[in-house]
């Protein structure tokens, strides 16, 4: 998962009634697969997990992001994930829950096809990573032109996903974000420094910035960020939302205390990787053992020592999440 993501959103200029990216906590849902040779999506476990996230009062859900293993998923599978999520959200009385769908592709054409498929399936926003197959040819202007062309053709607002370590080192710098912020259908993404610079130059809801991890949610909020996209929300969504709510309510000491604990937990997710994240979430939420592997060739998380380490690391937040669940049930 990325060490830092800022996600900024500019209102969609394709329609007069364009909506800005919702502030708050957005959870990049894991995708669960069965143990068959084809590793098909385990729809029973997927339904349980999405229901768990939706019921936890998060402000939005991201499908087919890094945690959701976007690249191994087909376009049809991604559409089905959107439809399932919208169905569950509607059943839970949250039909308008914001859904962001990750796009993939090695060309602008491929990514635009994903954007159209996202719209058709019922998503609200699309998450777009730099198409990096020809990374050696992509200078700063070429990267900006790529995002501008995608935004021109996308029927949904585009959230720039800046994750250099999975995009051959290609980085969307602050000057590039300033250029891209001028496009009416573009949102953005980056580090705490970039969140600060974006917030200093562009006011929400015109163009906002989100943290890509919850361990620096408060720092991001303190410099004008509007929330976060956090993999920790796959296990402790209420704790993530609580930090946001406490900060917004001016209860800064309480928010900071919880932020410290969450930062320890976040290390487990970051160091554990996607396979470790999926394993520990499935272990603690009671999902089937056969649904805990990533799609190959991503390696399995089988080291008993690593499994115990990640359990110990993330459980520091378990009591607080349990307390918050009990409060919500009253």
Buried (B, 14 or more C-beta within 10 A) or exposed (E): BBEBBBBBBBBBEBEEEBBBBBBBBBBBBBBBBBEEEEBEBBEEBBBBBBBBBBBBBBBBBBBBBBBBBBEBBEBEBBBBBBBBBBBBBEEEEBEEBBBBBBBBBEEBEBBBBBBBBBBEBBBBBBBBBBBBEEEEEBEBEEBBEBBBBBBBBBBBBBBBBBBBEBBEEBBBBBEBBBBBBEBBBBBBBBBBEBBBBBBEBBEBBEBBBBBBBBBBBBBBBBBBBBBBBBBBBBBBBBBBBBBBBBBEEEBBEBBEBBBEBBBBBBBBBBEBBBBBBBBBBBBBEEBBEBBBBBBEEBEEBEEEEBBEBBBEBBBBBBEBBEEBBEEEEE
